[in-house]
Protein backbone atom coordinates (compact mmCIF):
# COMPACT_ATOMS: atom_id res chain seq x y z
CA UNK A 1 0.00 0.00 0.00
CA UNK A 2 1.22 3.51 -0.72
CA UNK A 3 2.34 5.79 2.10
CA UNK A 4 1.36 8.80 -0.01
CA UNK A 5 -1.23 10.96 1.77
CA UNK A 6 -4.63 10.78 0.15
CA UNK A 7 -7.55 13.15 0.25
CA UNK A 8 -10.97 12.32 1.58
CA UNK A 9 -13.29 11.84 -1.42
CA UNK A 10 -16.08 13.69 0.40
CA UNK A 11 -14.44 16.85 1.80
CA UNK A 12 -10.89 16.74 0.34
CA UNK A 13 -9.20 16.91 3.77
CA UNK A 14 -6.26 14.54 4.39
CA UNK A 15 -7.43 10.96 4.97
CA UNK A 16 -6.93 9.43 8.43
CA UNK A 17 -5.65 5.86 8.73
CA UNK A 18 -8.50 4.90 11.06
CA UNK A 19 -11.17 5.89 8.48
CA UNK A 20 -9.22 5.46 5.26
CA UNK A 21 -9.97 6.59 2.57
CA UNK A 22 -12.03 9.13 4.53
CA UNK A 23 -10.94 11.72 7.07
CA UNK A 24 -13.60 10.93 9.67
CA UNK A 25 -16.53 8.71 10.57
CA UNK A 26 -18.84 11.52 9.41
CA UNK A 27 -17.48 11.46 5.84
CA UNK A 28 -17.61 7.65 5.80
CA UNK A 29 -21.28 7.85 6.85
CA UNK A 30 -22.01 10.47 4.16
CA UNK A 31 -20.55 8.11 1.55
CA UNK A 32 -22.55 5.17 2.88
CA UNK A 33 -25.73 7.26 2.81
CA UNK A 34 -25.08 8.09 -0.84
CA UNK A 35 -24.89 4.39 -1.65
CA UNK A 36 -28.11 3.69 0.28
CA UNK A 37 -30.02 6.43 -1.55
CA UNK A 38 -28.57 5.25 -4.88
CA UNK A 39 -26.82 8.56 -5.52
CA UNK A 40 -23.93 6.48 -6.84
CA UNK A 41 -24.77 4.30 -9.80
CA UNK A 42 -22.76 1.91 -11.87
CA UNK A 43 -23.66 2.28 -15.56
CA UNK A 44 -25.05 -0.85 -17.11
CA UNK A 45 -26.09 -1.77 -20.59
CA UNK A 46 -29.12 -3.92 -21.39
CA UNK A 47 -28.53 -7.65 -21.83
CA UNK A 48 -27.42 -8.74 -25.30
CA UNK A 49 -30.29 -9.05 -27.72
CA UNK A 50 -32.84 -6.95 -25.84
CA UNK A 51 -32.36 -3.90 -28.08
CA UNK A 52 -32.40 -6.04 -31.21
CA UNK A 53 -35.73 -7.58 -30.23
CA UNK A 54 -37.30 -4.13 -29.91
CA UNK A 55 -36.05 -3.11 -33.35
CA UNK A 56 -37.42 -6.32 -34.91
CA UNK A 57 -40.86 -5.58 -33.45
CA UNK A 58 -40.90 -2.16 -35.12
CA UNK A 59 -39.93 -3.52 -38.54
CA UNK A 60 -42.28 -6.43 -38.69
C-alpha positions as CSV (number, residue, x, y, z in Angstrom):
1,X,0.0,0.0,0.0
2,X,1.2,3.5,-0.7
3,X,2.3,5.8,2.1
4,X,1.4,8.8,0.0
5,X,-1.2,11.0,1.8
6,X,-4.6,10.8,0.2
7,X,-7.5,13.1,0.2
8,X,-11.0,12.3,1.6
9,X,-13.3,11.8,-1.4
10,X,-16.1,13.7,0.4
11,X,-14.4,16.9,1.8
12,X,-10.9,16.7,0.3
13,X,-9.2,16.9,3.8
14,X,-6.3,14.5,4.4
15,X,-7.4,11.0,5.0
16,X,-6.9,9.4,8.4
17,X,-5.6,5.9,8.7
18,X,-8.5,4.9,11.1
19,X,-11.2,5.9,8.5
20,X,-9.2,5.5,5.3
21,X,-10.0,6.6,2.6
22,X,-12.0,9.1,4.5
23,X,-10.9,11.7,7.1
24,X,-13.6,10.9,9.7
25,X,-16.5,8.7,10.6
26,X,-18.8,11.5,9.4
27,X,-17.5,11.5,5.8
28,X,-17.6,7.7,5.8
29,X,-21.3,7.9,6.8
30,X,-22.0,10.5,4.2
31,X,-20.6,8.1,1.6
32,X,-22.6,5.2,2.9
33,X,-25.7,7.3,2.8
34,X,-25.1,8.1,-0.8
35,X,-24.9,4.4,-1.7
36,X,-28.1,3.7,0.3
37,X,-30.0,6.4,-1.6
38,X,-28.6,5.3,-4.9
39,X,-26.8,8.6,-5.5
40,X,-23.9,6.5,-6.8
41,X,-24.8,4.3,-9.8
42,X,-22.8,1.9,-11.9
43,X,-23.7,2.3,-15.6
44,X,-25.0,-0.9,-17.1
45,X,-26.1,-1.8,-20.6
46,X,-29.1,-3.9,-21.4
47,X,-28.5,-7.7,-21.8
48,X,-27.4,-8.7,-25.3
49,X,-30.3,-9.0,-27.7
50,X,-32.8,-6.9,-25.8
51,X,-32.4,-3.9,-28.1
52,X,-32.4,-6.0,-31.2
53,X,-35.7,-7.6,-30.2
54,X,-37.3,-4.1,-29.9
55,X,-36.0,-3.1,-33.3
56,X,-37.4,-6.3,-34.9
57,X,-40.9,-5.6,-33.5
58,X,-40.9,-2.2,-35.1
59,X,-39.9,-3.5,-38.5
60,X,-42.3,-6.4,-38.7
